[in-house]
Amino acid sequence: MDPLALTLIELGAVVFCLGLLARLAGRIGMSPIPLYLVGGLGFGAGGLIKLDGMHEFAHLSGEIGVILLLLMLGLEYTAAELVTGLRRSWQAGVLDLVLNFLPGAGIAVWLGWGLVGAIVMGGVTYISSSGIAAKVITDLGRIGNRETPVVLAILVFEDLTMAVYLPILTAILAGVGFLGGLQTVGIALAVVTLVLVVALKHGHRVSRAVHSENSEVFLLNLLGAALLVAGIASALQVSAAVGAFMLGIAISGATAHNATRILEPLRDLFAAIFFVAFGLNTDPSSIPPVLGWALLLAFVTAVTKLLTGFWAAKRAGIAVPGRFRAGAALIARGEFSIVIAGLAVTSGAVPRELAALATAYVLLMAIIGPLAARFVEPTVKAFRKSPRKRKASEPIASLEA
C-alpha cells in the first residue's frame, strides 16, 4: 500500500478511536488520559495491531502536544499570580517536593537505574496533574472552597519547579558535563527571571504583539510564536516545554482568555496524540513485571500528596474536611509525568522498563486521584461521626444496665 495512504488510514482510525475514548471517559466521569495510554498500548509494539505508518507523524504531533499543554498552562497564570503564589506556598512546595520526589527516586535506585533514572522517576512521582486537579475541583463544585487557593498555590509552585527541573533533566539526558549542566541551569534561571520581569512590566505589549481581532490571524500568531519560542528554548538546552510555558505567562488579560478559547481544541487533539504516541512506544508485556512497583508507588505517593495538602491547609486555618479535600485534589498524576518519562525514554539514557513503570503508575494515579477527591469528604465525615455515635450511645447503655 502507498505509504501516504497507510498513514492517513492509520491516523484517521486512531483519531476517531480517541474521540470514542474521550466520550466514554466523559460518561463515566474520569480523565481520558488513562484511556489514551491504554489505546496506545493496544496499537503499539507488542499490542493487538501494530501501526507502522504514523510513527513519524505521531512523534512530531506529540512534541507539538507537549508545547501546547505547557503554553495553555502558562496562560492560566499571570506573572503577579505566580510571584504571589510562590511567596505564599514555598514551604508547602518544598515539603511537597521532598515527600513526593524521594519515593520515585528511591525505587529507581533500588531497581538499578542509576542517578539518571532516579532523577527521572523522582520527577514522575513529584508533579501532580494540573489538568486533572482543575477538572476535579470544577466538577465537584469546589472552586469557591477555602482550600482551593491552597491547592492552586501548590500547583503553581510545582509548575515553577518544572521550569527549573526540565532544563536540568534535558542537560543530564544529553550527557552534558557538570560545567555544561551548570551553564544550562544558569540559562534556564535567567530565562525564567527575564520572562517574569517582562511579563510583570511589559505583559500588555507581548499580548498586543500576538493579539488580533481576526481569529485566523490570532491562531497563526499564537501557534507560530509558541513553536518559535519553544524551538529557541530547545536550542539553548532550556527545554521547548519551558519556553512555551514562559510565553504563556507573558500573555495576559483578555488576550490570554481568548487564546485559551482558540487553542483548546488544538491542544486536546495534539495532547491526545502525544499520550497515544507514548503508549505506542511501550510494550504492554513490559508492564506486568513492574506492576507491583507501580502499585507500591501509587499507594506511597497518594499518602504523601494527602499529607502535603493536609499540612498546607492546616497552616491556612482550614477545618479537617477541607484539609483532606486539599490533599486528595493533589493525588492525580498525568500529562507532565508522561512528558518527563517521554523525554527520558526518547533520549535512550534510561531503560525501557522505566517507560512501562511510568505508564502503569500514571494509569493508576489518573484513576485513583479523581476517585479519592470525590469520596474523601464522605469518608472523613463518616469516620468523624462514628465516635460521636458511640459516645451518644454510652449513657443509654449505662441506664439500661
Phi and psi in degrees as a GROMACS rama.xvg file:
@    title "Ramachandran Plot"
@    xaxis  label "Phi"
@    yaxis  label "Psi"
@TYPE xy
-57.9497  130.791  ASP-2
-56.2018  -39.3876  PRO-3
-65.1609  -43.4971  LEU-4
-61.7013  -41.4178  ALA-5
-62.2127  -43.524  LEU-6
-62.0964  -44.8262  THR-7
-64.1626  -41.6171  LEU-8
-64.1806  -47.9951  ILE-9
-64.1874  -43.7403  GLU-10
-63.9034  -44.4094  LEU-11
-61.3925  -42.8798  GLY-12
-64.0954  -42.1968  ALA-13
-64.7791  -47.7211  VAL-14
-63.3336  -40.2022  VAL-15
-62.7807  -43.1208  PHE-16
-64.6907  -34.725  CYS-17
-61.7789  -39.0183  LEU-18
-61.7221  -41.7677  GLY-19
-64.7976  -40.6873  LEU-20
-65.87  -40.9835  LEU-21
-63.3486  -38.5795  ALA-22
-65.2192  -42.1651  ARG-23
-62.0674  -44.2199  LEU-24
-61.3973  -40.8021  ALA-25
-63.4782  -36.9438  GLY-26
-72.1974  -32.3107  ARG-27
-96.2331  2.86964  ILE-28
71.8074  41.0844  GLY-29
-134.015  166.634  MET-30
-68.464  142.992  SER-31
-77.2361  -8.79174  PRO-32
-55.5286  -48.7892  ILE-33
-58.6069  -38.2245  PRO-34
-68.6515  -37.2185  LEU-35
-62.2241  -42.7153  TYR-36
-64.463  -43.0094  LEU-37
-63.1712  -39.8814  VAL-38
-60.2742  -43.0501  GLY-39
-63.7279  -39.8263  GLY-40
-62.532  -35.7462  LEU-41
-71.3938  -22.2803  GLY-42
-119.541  15.7974  PHE-43
-106.648  -152.791  GLY-44
-64.4617  120.818  ALA-45
83.0514  3.29505  GLY-46
-85.7325  -168.344  GLY-47
-67.8183  -45.9144  LEU-48
-131.966  126.911  ILE-49
-90.7946  125.64  LYS-50
-99.0653  113.506  LEU-51
-100.517  -21.597  ASP-52
-81.5221  -21.2254  GLY-53
-110.485  12.7018  MET-54
-61.9178  -46.8795  HIS-55
-65.0236  -44.4367  GLU-56
-64.477  -41.3539  PHE-57
-62.9149  -37.6865  ALA-58
-64.693  -48.8522  HIS-59
-66.0601  -41.6241  LEU-60
-63.5196  -36.6207  SER-61
-63.428  -41.0847  GLY-62
-62.0302  -43.2542  GLU-63
-64.5188  -37.0828  ILE-64
-60.3904  -42.9057  GLY-65
-63.0419  -43.6545  VAL-66
-60.7782  -44.5986  ILE-67
-68.9299  -36.2345  LEU-68
-59.2305  -46.8308  LEU-69
-73.6582  -35.2137  LEU-70
-61.2031  -46.5957  LEU-71
-65.62  -34.5512  MET-72
-64.8115  -43.1475  LEU-73
-62.329  -34.3103  GLY-74
-66.4306  -20.7127  LEU-75
-72.4996  -20.5023  GLU-76
-118.27  151.365  TYR-77
-100.387  162.407  THR-78
-60.3035  -38.4061  ALA-79
-63.6266  -40.5482  ALA-80
-64.9405  -38.6913  GLU-81
-64.1337  -46.0373  LEU-82
-64.0744  -44.5279  VAL-83
-63.7392  -44.3978  THR-84
-61.9541  -38.0401  GLY-85
-65.2317  -40.9261  LEU-86
-65.2195  -39.8871  ARG-87
-76.9812  -31.947  ARG-88
-114.446  10.0171  SER-89
-63.9848  -33.904  TRP-90
-68.158  -46.9269  GLN-91
-64.2251  -35.0165  ALA-92
-65.1991  -41.3224  GLY-93
-65.8142  -43.508  VAL-94
-59.7934  -43.694  LEU-95
-58.199  -45.2351  ASP-96
-62.0029  -46.7901  LEU-97
-66.6851  -48.8364  VAL-98
-66.3018  -31.8908  LEU-99
-105.508  -17.2582  ASN-100
-79.2223  -40.4625  PHE-101
-63.4204  -39.9525  LEU-102
-59.4406  -45.485  PRO-103
-64.5752  -43.3964  GLY-104
-63.3574  -40.5157  ALA-105
-63.9837  -42.0986  GLY-106
-62.0975  -42.3708  ILE-107
-62.5181  -42.0842  ALA-108
-65.0207  -42.9811  VAL-109
-61.1794  -36.2621  TRP-110
-83.2738  -0.384886  LEU-111
80.8361  27.5245  GLY-112
-91.572  1.62764  TRP-113
75.429  -173.572  GLY-114
-64.5658  -41.3885  LEU-115
-63.3267  -46.323  VAL-116
-61.0397  -37.1247  GLY-117
-65.2548  -42.4534  ALA-118
-65.4222  -38.592  ILE-119
-67.9095  -51.6336  VAL-120
-67.315  -30.7334  MET-121
-61.3689  -42.403  GLY-122
-66.1315  -38.551  GLY-123
-61.2185  -43.3479  VAL-124
-82.9709  -18.2107  THR-125
-77.4322  -49.0193  TYR-126
-80.9576  123.408  ILE-127
-76.3991  162.118  SER-128
-87.3393  107.023  SER-129
-61.5443  -38.6697  SER-130
-63.7734  -47.6903  GLY-131
-67.0287  -41.7841  ILE-132
-60.525  -45.9939  ALA-133
-62.7604  -41.0791  ALA-134
-66.5968  -41.2614  LYS-135
-64.2416  -45.4306  VAL-136
-60.7355  -41.4182  ILE-137
-67.9781  -47.6452  THR-138
-63.3854  -32.9527  ASP-139
-90.4924  3.64225  LEU-140
67.5952  35.8466  GLY-141
-107.72  14.7112  ARG-142
-60.5671  -36.939  ILE-143
-88.7877  2.16072  GLY-144
-68.8521  153.638  ASN-145
-66.4328  -28.832  ARG-146
-80.6233  -15.0304  GLU-147
-61.2573  -44.0396  THR-148
-59.3885  -31.9355  PRO-149
-65.1467  -45.5165  VAL-150
-61.2554  -46.3477  VAL-151
-64.1169  -36.9108  LEU-152
-64.0871  -40.1596  ALA-153
-66.5538  -40.6994  ILE-154
-63.8038  -38.144  LEU-155
-62.285  -44.7022  VAL-156
-60.3216  -42.3155  PHE-157
-61.8602  -42.7131  GLU-158
-65.2032  -39.0162  ASP-159
-67.2923  -36.5371  LEU-160
-61.7535  -39.4811  THR-161
-61.6945  -32.9509  MET-162
-63.9324  -24.6942  ALA-163
-95.6542  -38.3702  VAL-164
-66.0791  -44.9367  TYR-165
-60.7147  -43.7103  LEU-166
-61.8012  -39.0739  PRO-167
-62.0573  -46.2219  ILE-168
-61.3063  -43.951  LEU-169
-59.1297  -42.4235  THR-170
-65.5728  -42.3838  ALA-171
-65.63  -43.351  ILE-172
-65.8306  -30.6678  LEU-173
-79.1171  -5.0433  ALA-174
75.1692  24.1867  GLY-175
-69.6151  142.409  VAL-176
-69.3011  -179.707  GLY-177
-61.4378  -46.8874  PHE-178
-65.8052  -39.7073  LEU-179
-64.1212  -37.2518  GLY-180
-64.956  -42.0479  GLY-181
-61.684  -39.8395  LEU-182
-63.5211  -42.9742  GLN-183
-62.3518  -44.7542  THR-184
-63.1749  -41.3262  VAL-185
-60.8836  -42.689  GLY-186
-63.6111  -42.8896  ILE-187
-61.3047  -46.7016  ALA-188
-63.7873  -39.031  LEU-189
-64.8462  -41.3167  ALA-190
-65.296  -45.3878  VAL-191
-60.5869  -45.5379  VAL-192
-62.6127  -45.6631  THR-193
-61.2117  -44.7959  LEU-194
-64.4448  -41.1343  VAL-195
-62.6907  -40.7553  LEU-196
-65.5233  -45.937  VAL-197
-61.9008  -42.9698  VAL-198
-65.3769  -37.8604  ALA-199
-68.5032  -40.8734  LEU-200
-99.3577  -30.2127  LYS-201
-131.189  24.3083  HIS-202
-58.4095  -34.489  GLY-203
-65.3482  -30.2648  HIS-204
-73.7357  -39.311  ARG-205
-62.9822  -43.4972  VAL-206
-61.0599  -41.6207  SER-207
-65.5886  -32.2811  ARG-208
-67.1069  -32.4462  ALA-209
-100.259  -16.0002  VAL-210
-74.5187  147.097  HIS-211
-156.426  143.873  SER-212
-70.4423  -23.7771  GLU-213
-81.8359  117.712  ASN-214
-62.2063  -33.5973  SER-215
-65.5045  -46.9365  GLU-216
-64.0955  -41.578  VAL-217
-60.5467  -45.6357  PHE-218
-62.4434  -45.2767  LEU-219
-63.893  -40.6678  LEU-220
-61.854  -46.5256  ASN-221
-63.3517  -51.9065  LEU-222
-64.6381  -42.5778  LEU-223
-62.8434  -44.0925  GLY-224
-63.5668  -41.617  ALA-225
-63.1288  -46.8701  ALA-226
-66.5072  -38.4848  LEU-227
-64.6146  -49.6308  LEU-228
-64.2225  -40.8951  VAL-229
-62.8214  -40.4786  ALA-230
-64.9011  -43.1281  GLY-231
-64.2729  -43.1502  ILE-232
-61.1721  -41.428  ALA-233
-64.1651  -39.1034  SER-234
-63.9878  -30.0383  ALA-235
-87.3435  7.22114  LEU-236
61.7588  29.6595  GLN-237
-96.4858  -16.7668  VAL-238
96.4571  125.593  SER-239
-60.1485  -37.8607  ALA-240
-62.9697  -41.1807  ALA-241
-66.3614  -38.6457  VAL-242
-59.5546  -43.3259  GLY-243
-65.8487  -40.1036  ALA-244
-61.5373  -43.6974  PHE-245
-65.8229  -37.4215  MET-246
-62.5084  -41.7183  LEU-247
-60.4447  -39.0579  GLY-248
-65.0963  -38.5161  ILE-249
-69.0628  -22.0142  ALA-250
-90.1837  129.506  ILE-251
-138.523  176.323  SER-252
66.9611  -146.269  GLY-253
-63.8076  -30.4022  ALA-254
-62.6345  -42.3533  THR-255
-64.2193  -41.491  ALA-256
-62.8456  -46.1334  HIS-257
-66.7768  -36.3357  ASN-258
-63.5657  -41.3823  ALA-259
-60.2973  -43.8692  THR-260
-64.408  -41.2942  ARG-261
-75.1773  -38.1977  ILE-262
-84.2369  -17.6163  LEU-263
-55.7457  -46.8578  GLU-264
-62.4343  -39.6427  PRO-265
-63.4838  -44.2962  LEU-266
-59.8067  -45.3749  ARG-267
-61.5613  -40.4774  ASP-268
-65.517  -54.7344  LEU-269
-70.133  -33.3172  PHE-270
-66.5064  -39.6034  ALA-271
-61.4936  -43.3036  ALA-272
-64.1059  -34.8043  ILE-273
-61.1941  -46.3953  PHE-274
-65.7663  -38.4515  PHE-275
-65.1631  -42.6911  VAL-276
-61.2326  -39.1103  ALA-277
-63.3387  -43.5685  PHE-278
-64.7506  -35.4141  GLY-279
-60.0107  -33.0723  LEU-280
-89.8251  4.00233  ASN-281
-112.687  125.8  THR-282
-78.7763  120.481  ASP-283
-56.4776  -30.5744  PRO-284
-68.6634  -14.2999  SER-285
-85.571  -8.22997  SER-286
-79.8523  -45.2032  ILE-287
-52.8934  -40.241  PRO-288
-62.645  -25.2614  PRO-289
-107.758  4.76423  VAL-290
-64.041  -37.3493  LEU-291
-61.2665  -42.9592  GLY-292
-65.3053  -37.4491  TRP-293
-64.558  -41.2305  ALA-294
-64.9362  -41.2581  LEU-295
-62.945  -47.2051  LEU-296
-61.0309  -41.3589  LEU-297
-60.5991  -44.6482  ALA-298
-65.3714  -48.7607  PHE-299
-63.1248  -46.7327  VAL-300
-78.6418  -19.5807  THR-301
-67.3673  -41.351  ALA-302
-67.0202  -42.1031  VAL-303
-67.7932  -36.4837  THR-304
-67.2866  -38.8859  LYS-305
-61.7358  -42.5223  LEU-306
-64.2824  -40.5659  LEU-307
-59.7617  -52.943  THR-308
-63.9093  -38.9937  GLY-309
-61.3222  -47.1683  PHE-310
-65.8095  -44.0232  TRP-311
-64.2047  -41.5999  ALA-312
-69.8531  -34.453  ALA-313
-63.4128  -41.3187  LYS-314
-63.6854  -27.7914  ARG-315
-85.3266  2.92304  ALA-316
77.9466  25.9617  GLY-317
-91.4748  145.267  ILE-318
-66.7779  167.579  ALA-319
-56.7738  -48.0956  VAL-320
-58.2526  -39.5251  PRO-321
-65.7158  -33.1278  GLY-322
-64.3791  -44.3543  ARG-323
-67.9919  -37.5215  PHE-324
-62.4651  -39.8644  ARG-325
-62.5344  -44.5274  ALA-326
-65.3446  -42.5755  GLY-327
-65.4903  -32.9512  ALA-328
-65.4793  -21.1237  ALA-329
-92.5756  -7.47793  LEU-330
-66.3204  -40.3836  ILE-331
-62.2202  136.288  ALA-332
-112.784  153.822  ARG-333
-163.217  -113.419  GLY-334
-56.814  -44.4457  GLU-335
-76.3169  -29.4624  PHE-336
-63.1586  -40.1045  SER-337
-71.5894  -35.315  ILE-338
-59.0977  -46.6305  VAL-339
-62.7223  -48.6276  ILE-340
-63.085  -38.2037  ALA-341
-63.2065  -42.5995  GLY-342
-59.434  -43.6188  LEU-343
-67.7594  -46.1775  ALA-344
-67.3117  -40.0442  VAL-345
-61.8986  -34.6731  THR-346
-71.5511  -20.8745  SER-347
78.5005  9.8069  GLY-348
-87.3785  -7.64991  ALA-349
-129.955  158.158  VAL-350
-68.5968  156.101  PRO-351
-64.339  -25.1079  ARG-352
-61.3422  -26.293  GLU-353
-62.9587  -39.7674  LEU-354
-62.3101  -40.171  ALA-355
-64.27  -44.2264  ALA-356
-64.7637  -43.3378  LEU-357
-62.881  -41.34  ALA-358
-63.0723  -49.1428  THR-359
-61.977  -40.9849  ALA-360
-63.7927  -47.1227  TYR-361
-66.1961  -38.873  VAL-362
-56.128  -46.2877  LEU-363
-65.8005  -46.9032  LEU-364
-72.5731  -31.6202  MET-365
-69.9529  -20.9548  ALA-366
-91.861  -44.1928  ILE-367
-65.6542  -40.5893  ILE-368
-56.2581  -57.5104  GLY-369
-61.6112  -36.0163  PRO-370
-65.7036  -41.5893  LEU-371
-63.2663  -43.2245  ALA-372
-62.6838  -35.1014  ALA-373
-74.757  -37.7355  ARG-374
-106.358  -3.35941  PHE-375
-65.8931  -39.8639  VAL-376
-66.894  -49.3937  GLU-377
-58.7445  -36.6563  PRO-378
-65.6264  -46.1041  THR-379
-62.4038  -43.4871  VAL-380
-62.936  -39.1236  LYS-381
-64.3371  -42.6789  ALA-382
-67.3493  -34.649  PHE-383
-75.9771  -27.031  ARG-384
-78.3449  -34.8529  LYS-385
-60.7698  -40.7426  SER-386
-64.2299  -36.2305  PRO-387
-63.7845  -39.3519  ARG-388
-63.7485  -40.6688  LYS-389
-64.4739  -42.138  ARG-390
-64.7548  -38.7566  LYS-391
-67.3843  -30.9505  ALA-392
-81.8644  -18.0946  SER-393
-62.0817  -47.0517  GLU-394
-60.1659  -39.4392  PRO-395
-63.3787  -42.6739  ILE-396
-63.8194  -38.8049  ALA-397
-67.627  -36.2695  SER-398
-65.3297  -40.1857  LEU-399
-66.117  -33.899  GLU-400
